[in-house]
Amino acid sequence: MSKSYFITATGTDLGKTWLTAGLIAACREQGRPARGLKPVMSGYDPAHAENSDAAKIGAGRTAWCFRAPLSPDLAAAKEGKSIDFDALVAWCRNEIAANDGLLLIEGVGGVMAPLTPRHTVRDWIAALEIPTLLVCGTYLGALSHTLTALAALREVGVTPALLVVNESAGSSVSVEDTLASLVPHLGDLSLVVLRRDDWVGLRRLASRLDEGETRCADLRY
């Protein structure tokens, strides 16, 4: 049975790639078919392709790949290019339709990262209509960023299937304090907390996603 998910975040460098790569590895360890896609990528250095986000999740070819470490619209413009949003959506839909097993589509930047002068990652998520995992951190400021991202998604009719609270390295705010303030604002939104390098948690989450289970209370481990 095919299960496809979009992995986005409240901002950049919050653990999308770590989460995607970890879930794929955990599924494969359990004998479950899984693969990742990184359709859009900026900050790509061809001299060190093995260090790219696409390589880390085993995505192979990235259809829209740019060198400058900027938002995708700006990175593309630096090369005299642009992202055809309709083509991006169609490409992803074809991959989803052809998939057998767990498919994780990793976004780029945060929810509101611009893809074109008219489209953001939020529009991409809404167009694909697959369950979304939203990654947030526990750093100072993460609460506002997380609630803002959730509000932005809900404006276009998207409620994440799961909020992944990924512990931020060196944060002055504890995971416990983050949850104490965040949870009352979430309603019935399911969340999972992943501590730094939490391989056990990744295994559990991978099993849930492959079975299509996200909205259940015991994901709050």
Helices and strands as residue ranges (DSSP letters): E 3-9, H 16-29, E 34-37, E 40-41, G 46-51, H 53-56, E 64-65, H 72-78, H 85-98, E 102-106, H 121-128, E 132-136, H 142-155, E 162-166, H 175-182, G 183-185, E 191-194, H 199-210, G 217-219
